[in-house]
Structures are given as C-alpha cells and as structure tokens.
C-alpha cells in the first residue's frame, strides 16, 4: 500500500510560478511511473506530466516548456514545477503512482487557482 500527500497548491496570478510536492509513504518498490494529473471543474481528469522509472518524462502538449516533473528517490517525493501559469490551469492537481502490476495510487489532490 502507498499513501500519497500533495502540497504546494494555492492562488497565483497568471504568469506566476508554483511547485507541487507529492510525498509517498509505504511500499514503493513496485512503482513504475510517477505522474501528475489535473481536473478542472466539470472536466475529466487529465494527465499533465509523468516520470518513468528509467528517468524519461512525458508532458501534455498544453504544458510543454512550462512545467517540469522531477523526483527525489531518497525522499520518495515527486515534484511538479510550474511556470507561466495560465487561468486555464485552474484545477485540482493529483499525484499518481502507478505500479508494474497496474495498480494506481492517488493523492487527495491540491487546488491551484490561477487568476487573470
């Protein structure tokens, strides 16, 4: 079992920056992918960025060049650095750990509000 806790959300003006953190506890030995998703009001939950076990990364087109996903294995933490935030980035951001056995663990989410 893996428990995830996100932090770092809040209110930011358009063009500003934030960094989200997701701290994991429990058995993370089978984790293959660490990722961030977001869900805007009335919308589906979408993948924003992913960090694979080989160190490669994936970014949604809408955040390429502005967001950076990184991890600290020693701290069992994954981060999402976000620059040049846009109002359409207002959403609840969720941390996700995916295992080699197709089990998904989710955090409770952290709200980011980007004001115009």
N, C-alpha and C positions, 0 to 999 in steps of 0.2 A: 504494500500500500504506500502511496505517495501523497503527501499533503503539500499544497502549493499556496503561498501567500504573496499577493501582489502589493506593491506600494509605489507611490510616486505620482499618482494622478492628481488632478486638480483643475483649476481655472487658469487659462493662459490666453493671452491676446494672440490674434493671428500674426504669424511671423515669428512667434516665440518658440522656445525650446523646453522640452521636458525629458526626463529619463525615468523609465519604469524599471522596477526590480521585481523579480519573482524568486523567492527563496523556497527551496524544496527541502522537505524532510522525509525520512523513511527510506525505503529500499529503491534506489535509483539506478541500480546496476543494469537493469534491462531497458533503460531509456534509449531510444534510437533518435528521437527528434524532440527538440525544444522549440516552442513556437509561441507567437503572439497572434491572437485573433481580436477582432473588434466587432461590436454590434451596435449600430446606430438605432435610434428609436424607430420601431416599425419595420426594421430591416432584418435580414438574415445575418448570422454570424459569419464573418469572412476572414480568411487567412491574410495576415498582414506581413509576417516575416517568419522564417524558420531557420533553425541552426541544426544541421545534421551532425551525426556522430563523427563523420570524417572531417568536420570543420567547414564544410561548404554551407553556403547560405542561399536562401530564396527570399525574394521580395515581391510583393504585389506591385504591379506597374504604377499604381497610384502613389506609392511611397518611395520608389526607387530614387536614389540620390539624396533623399532627405532623412530616411530612417536607417539605423544601424542596429543589428542584433548581435549580441556577444554573450559569452558565457564565462563563468569562473568555476571551473570544476572543483577546486578546493573548497569553495564556499557553497557549492551546489546551487548556484544562482545564475539566472539568465536575465539579461538587461535588454531594454529597447530604448535607444537614444533617438529622439525625435527632434528634428529641426524644421524651421519654416512651416510650422503647423498652420493648417487651414481650417476654416469653420466646418467644412465637411468632414473633418477628422473628429468631430464631437461624437463620442461613443463610449460605451463601456469596453474596456480593453481586458482581455482574458489571457492568462498564461495557460499553456497546454504542454504536457509532457506525454509523448506517445511511445509505447514500448514496442519491442520486436515482436510481441505477441498480439499486437493490435488492441491493446488496452489504452484508453485515454484517461488522463487525469487533468482536472481543470481547477483553476483557482476560482475564487468568488467574484473576481472582476474589480476593476478600479475605473472610476468615471473620469474622463477627460472632457472638459468643455472648452472649446476654442471660440473666443468671442471675436466678432468682426469689428 
